[in-house]
Amino acid sequence: MLRRSGSLSLVVALLLSSGCCAGMMMMHRDSHEHSSKTTKSPHAGHAAEPARAAGGIRGETLTLQRGDAQITCYLARPAGDAPAPGLLLIHEWWGLNDWVRAQAERFAKRGYLALAIDLYRGEVARDSEHAHELMRGLTDERAIADLTTAFEYVSTHSQVRGARVGVIGWCMGGGLALKLAIAEPKLACTVVCYGRPVTDVEQLRRIRGPVLGIWGQRDRGIEVEPFRAALESAGVRATHHVFPDAGHAFLNENNARGYHAEQAAKAWEVIDGFLDAELTQ
């Protein structure tokens, strides 16, 4: 069953089934709604010294090694050294930009050790055409291999070890979050923010943790109902929230054509409540 998130209270969680993502080589029909302009990533190729960010959290750029591949990430840690749940962040088709780093810091302030991975090897899209080019150059195989490496780093981090680890992704990253949930059974929970789903029930059966779907009612590129039905058939616990008057990428305030402040605020409440329930309790 699908719930709409209206102007009053947050919708109640439902028992559904698991989630999967479609091939990310397919361009989202609403990708033109993204309008943020970005520049080449300033990330260095090696780990930086931790820097104190606002609110006492610690942020640093680091490099993970997978064979010959070097994977740049931004790590935001809560103040202090108390044990913390882990959260992996997967960027939109723009790449690991300031907005994604800001989300990592936001989650760190809420008590999570948050790792935002750079799947584009240091590049950040200049415009939509460049973003499409970068996305097309990223294969599912490489993306999941990089994400698995990042998951292993977070789950074995001294501040996280023994705690739960979840994942959240937006747009392209939402689809990849689902693919990671299929590939990694130790993942505690998955948040898909308007990521393209698939409906292969056999793949969805591999997901072990609950799934939260965040969707915009006006997002013409995504059909939620077939995904909901496939999840239910796969027997995975899931909750879907569809936000009225919201389109694609409505959570990103840099998306001038699609950002919806009112619905974004409600969606963040849903996301925070879900992650707190699944990772901190």
C-alpha positions in Angstrom: 0.0 0.0 0.0 1.2 3.4 -0.9 0.9 6.4 1.4 0.9 10.1 0.4 2.7 12.6 2.7 0.3 15.5 3.1 0.4 18.7 5.0 -0.3 17.3 8.4 1.5 14.4 10.0 4.2 12.0 8.7 2.8 8.9 7.2 2.9 5.6 9.0 5.4 3.0 8.0 4.1 0.0 6.1 5.3 -3.5 5.6 6.3 -4.0 2.0 9.1 -5.8 0.3 12.7 -5.2 -0.7 14.1 -2.8 -3.3 16.3 -2.8 -6.3 17.7 -0.3 -8.7 17.6 0.0 -12.4 20.7 0.2 -14.6 22.2 3.6 -13.9 23.3 3.9 -17.6 19.7 5.0 -18.3 19.3 8.7 -18.1 16.5 9.9 -15.8 13.8 11.6 -17.9 13.6 14.4 -15.3 17.3 15.0 -15.1 16.8 18.4 -16.6 15.2 19.4 -13.3 18.7 19.5 -11.8 20.0 23.0 -12.2 23.0 23.4 -9.9 26.3 24.4 -11.4 29.4 22.8 -10.1 33.2 22.9 -10.7 35.9 20.3 -10.6 36.4 18.7 -7.3 39.0 20.3 -5.0 39.7 16.9 -3.3 43.3 15.9 -3.0 44.3 12.3 -3.8 45.4 11.5 -0.2 43.9 11.8 3.2 43.7 15.2 4.7 44.1 16.1 8.4 40.8 16.2 10.2 39.3 19.6 10.3 36.9 20.8 13.0 33.6 21.7 11.3 30.6 23.6 12.7 29.0 22.0 15.8 32.2 20.3 16.9 32.1 17.6 14.3 35.2 16.5 12.5 35.4 16.4 8.7 38.2 15.0 6.5 38.9 13.9 3.0 40.4 10.4 2.8 41.4 7.8 0.2 40.4 4.2 0.3 42.3 1.6 -1.7 40.7 -1.2 -3.8 43.3 -3.0 -5.8 44.8 -0.3 -8.0 41.8 2.0 -7.6 41.9 4.9 -5.2 38.5 6.0 -3.9 38.1 9.5 -2.5 35.6 10.0 0.3 34.5 12.7 2.7 34.2 11.5 6.3 32.2 13.5 8.9 32.4 12.2 12.5 30.4 13.3 15.5 32.1 15.2 18.3 33.9 13.0 20.8 34.8 9.3 20.4 31.7 7.6 21.7 30.4 4.7 19.6 28.3 5.8 16.6 26.2 4.1 14.0 27.6 4.4 10.4 25.9 5.9 7.4 27.1 5.7 3.8 26.1 8.6 1.5 25.8 8.2 -2.3 25.8 11.3 -4.4 23.5 12.4 -7.2 24.8 12.4 -10.8 26.6 15.7 -10.0 29.3 13.9 -8.0 30.7 14.5 -4.5 30.0 18.2 -4.3 29.6 20.7 -1.4 25.9 19.8 -1.0 26.7 16.1 -0.4 29.5 17.0 2.0 27.0 19.2 3.8 24.6 16.3 4.2 27.5 14.2 5.7 28.1 16.9 8.2 24.4 17.2 8.9 24.2 13.5 9.8 27.4 13.7 11.9 25.7 16.4 14.0 22.9 13.9 14.5 25.4 11.4 15.9 26.3 9.3 12.8 29.7 8.5 11.4 28.9 9.6 7.8 31.0 8.7 4.8 30.2 10.3 1.4 31.9 8.4 -1.4 33.2 9.9 -4.7 32.2 7.5 -7.5 33.6 9.9 -10.2 37.3 9.7 -9.1 37.6 13.4 -8.3 35.4 14.9 -10.9 32.3 17.0 -10.2 29.8 17.8 -13.0 29.9 21.3 -14.5 26.4 21.1 -16.0 23.8 18.6 -16.9 25.6 17.5 -20.1 28.7 16.8 -18.1 26.8 15.0 -15.4 25.2 12.7 -18.0 28.6 12.0 -19.4 30.0 11.1 -16.0 27.1 8.9 -15.1 27.3 7.0 -18.4 31.0 6.4 -17.7 30.3 4.7 -14.4 29.5 1.0 -14.6 27.3 -0.7 -12.1 30.2 -3.2 -11.5 32.7 -0.5 -10.6 30.2 1.5 -8.5 29.2 -1.5 -6.4 32.8 -2.6 -5.9 33.6 0.9 -4.7 30.6 1.1 -2.5 31.3 -2.3 -0.9 34.8 -1.1 -0.1 33.3 2.0 1.5 30.9 -0.1 3.5 33.7 -2.3 4.8 35.6 0.8 5.9 32.6 2.3 7.8 31.6 -1.0 9.4 35.1 -1.7 10.7 35.9 1.8 11.8 36.9 2.0 15.4 34.1 4.3 16.3 31.4 2.2 14.5 32.6 -1.4 15.0 29.7 -3.5 16.2 27.1 -0.8 15.4 24.7 -0.8 12.5 25.5 0.8 9.2 22.9 2.2 6.7 23.0 3.8 3.3 21.2 6.8 1.8 21.4 7.9 -1.8 19.8 10.6 -4.0 18.8 10.2 -7.7 21.5 8.1 -9.3 22.8 7.4 -5.8 19.3 6.2 -4.7 19.4 3.5 -7.3 22.9 2.6 -6.3 21.8 2.4 -2.7 19.3 -0.3 -3.7 21.9 -2.2 -5.6 24.2 -2.1 -2.6 21.4 -3.4 -0.4 21.1 -6.3 -2.9 24.8 -7.0 -2.9 25.5 -6.5 0.8 23.4 -8.5 3.3 25.0 -6.8 6.3 23.5 -3.4 5.4 21.1 -2.5 8.2 18.8 -0.2 6.2 18.5 1.7 3.0 17.0 5.1 2.1 16.2 5.7 -1.6 15.5 9.3 -2.5 13.9 9.3 -5.9 16.3 6.7 -7.3 15.2 4.7 -10.3 13.9 1.3 -9.1 13.6 -2.1 -10.8 11.0 -4.8 -10.2 13.0 -8.0 -10.3 11.6 -9.8 -7.3 14.4 -12.4 -7.2 17.0 -9.6 -6.8 14.9 -7.9 -4.2 14.7 -11.0 -2.1 18.4 -10.5 -1.3 17.8 -7.4 0.7 17.8 -8.0 4.4 17.2 -4.6 6.0 14.2 -2.3 5.7 13.9 0.1 2.8 12.6 3.7 2.9 11.5 5.3 -0.4 11.2 9.1 -0.7 9.4 10.2 -3.9 8.0 13.3 -5.5 4.4 13.1 -6.7 5.3 15.1 -9.8 8.4 13.1 -10.7 7.5 11.8 -14.1 10.4 9.5 -14.5 9.6 7.1 -11.7 6.7 4.7 -11.2 6.4 3.9 -7.5 3.5 1.4 -7.6 5.2 -1.4 -9.5 8.2 -1.0 -7.2 6.0 -1.2 -4.2 4.3 -4.3 -5.5 7.7 -6.0 -6.3 9.0 -5.2 -2.8 5.9 -6.7 -1.3 6.2 -9.8 -3.3 9.9 -10.1 -2.3 8.9 -9.9 1.4 11.1 -7.0 2.4 9.9 -4.5 4.9 9.6 -1.1 3.3 7.9 2.2 3.6 7.1 4.6 0.7 6.4 8.3 1.1 5.1 10.3 -1.9 5.2 14.0 -1.3 2.6 16.1 -3.1 3.6 19.0 -5.4 7.2 17.7 -5.3 9.2 16.6 -8.4 12.6 15.1 -8.9 15.5 16.1 -6.6 13.1 18.2 -4.4 15.4 17.8 -1.4 18.3 19.7 -2.9 18.1 23.4 -2.3 20.5 24.0 -5.1 18.0 22.6 -7.6 16.4 25.8 -8.5 13.7 24.2 -10.7 12.8 21.3 -8.4 13.5 22.2 -4.8 10.4 22.2 -2.6 11.2 23.7 0.8 8.0 22.6 2.5 8.0 19.0 1.3 11.7 18.8 1.7 11.4 19.7 5.4 8.8 16.9 5.9 10.9 14.4 4.0 13.9 15.1 6.2 11.7 14.4 9.2 10.8 11.1 7.7 14.4 10.2 6.8 15.7 11.2 10.3 13.0 9.2 12.0 13.6 6.1 9.9 17.4 6.2 10.4 17.1 6.9 14.1 14.7 3.9 14.5 16.8 1.5 12.5 20.3 2.5 13.4 20.3 4.0 16.9 17.7 2.0 18.9 
